[in-house]
């Protein structure tokens, strides 16, 4: 049994929970962070001194934090060879795209676009900064679009850990009221993801509680 601490509308929690869903692992998720609080308690700080979500415990094991580390752990322990290859040479081809998506696409989207639009009051928004953020993000999404056009997924012809990191930001990207480039491969990829039950359950989650109006 996996235990996860973190709210359903946290983007990092969504990536972890999508991975758990794809691997069909028994789990319980406990709301924590943002409006739910709980991250400043002594018990939580003992699990994660950063006071951030998600935090995960596998059975009676030690708590783990950092989303990418948790996803790699689950993939290595419970995933198939297609999802997370055992051969190091094959694995690194997935891992490079996973790291790229997590460290580039996610960072280029979360604060420069999502926070500046949805978590900023309309009167305080900076249209020029938002436009610049979207342009920078779409330079990266163009790379993803071309790569997906080769095999259908980010790291080849199968859903892998790399797709967990890229796909988990696309629901918000496509549902926000912002201008978007016409990236046909990426759009088709997103539509395929929305047909996956685990994606619908754990990523296609309302962020109404996060909006600043």
C-alpha positions, 0 to 999 in steps of 0.5 A: 500500500502506498500512502501519498500526502498531497492535494489533488490539484497540485501539479506535482501530486498529479504527476505522481498520482498519474504514475501510480494510476498507470501502474495500477498500484494500491494507494491512499492519498491524504490531502495536505498543503495549500488550503489543507495545511498540515505541512508545518506539523512536526510529523510532516517536517520529519518526513520532508524538511522542505514542507512541500508535497507530495510525500510518499511512503511505500508500505513501512518504508522511509518517506520519500520526497521530490516528485521525479525521484518518487516516479523513478522509484515506482517505475523501477520497482513496479513498472514494465520494461517498456515504461522504464527500461532495465537496460541502462542504455535504453533507460537513459534514452527515456530518462533524458526526455523525462529530465528535459520535460521536468526541468524545462517544460514544467518550469517554463509553464508553471510560474511564467505562464500558469502562475502569471495567469491563473494565480494572479489577479486580473488587475495585477497581470502583466500581459507582456510577461505572459506573452513572453512566457508563452513564447518561451514555453512554445519553443520547448513544446515545438521540440516535443511536437517534433519528437512525438511525431517520430514515435507517438510518445515522447521517448518512442512508441510507448508511454514512459516515465518521460510522458508522465512529466510532459503530459502532466502539464498539458491539461492546464496548458490546453484548458487555460484561456491563452493563445496556443501555437498550432502543434498538431502532433502535440495536440493529438498526443494530448487527446490520446492522453485524455482517453487514458483512465488514470490521466482523466482521474488524476490530471484532469482535475479542476484548479478552481481553488487555486485561481485568484480573481 
